[in-house]
Amino acid sequence: MTSPETTAPLILTLALDDAAAAFFNERRQLYFPKERNYLAAHLTLFHHLPGTEQAGITAQLRQYCQACKPLPLQVSGLQFLGQGVAYRLESAALEALHRELQAQ
């Protein structure tokens, strides 16, 4: 997030380790519609953060990232998204982080 602040909404995703990224990207190539498959597999934490707050969000996330260890995630099923399907991932640590960031 080094670009100048914008009014466009921001999307915050979590990084996947190499093994998880390879697994999910392979499944995405196999099963996701080719015409809509323009992104790598990702885990969206927030999908509509205010772009006008980019500098503050970036500063806050830097603090969290320095203190945060990799989060254990468990695939618990599939979730229909209206025009596709996603893996449902569960993690008490991730849920706690999400709530904490929401409060900010």
Phi, psi and omega in degrees: 000064182254359180284162179299157180301149183224164174267350178292144179296150180257149175244129179250121177242158176263145177285143175257147175292167187302318182294316179294317179300316179297315180300308184290325177293323177297315179296322180297318178295324181285320193242343183276140180305128185305320183291343180248007185263071183249002177238155171285162176304142184208163177239107182279126177265317174222140183245003182204060176278149182290121179299333179293345180255019187304316183298314180294319178296316180299315180297316180295317181293326176301316179298314180297317184294327179292328183263346188272136174264165176306139183264131176285132180235145179238127173286122185244001180155195178244153181227125178284131184251012180101309178237014181181187183232144177232158172285138174269123180247141181233143177192122177298321180294319179293318178298320178294317177298317180299313179298319180296317179292325176299319182296331179286000000 
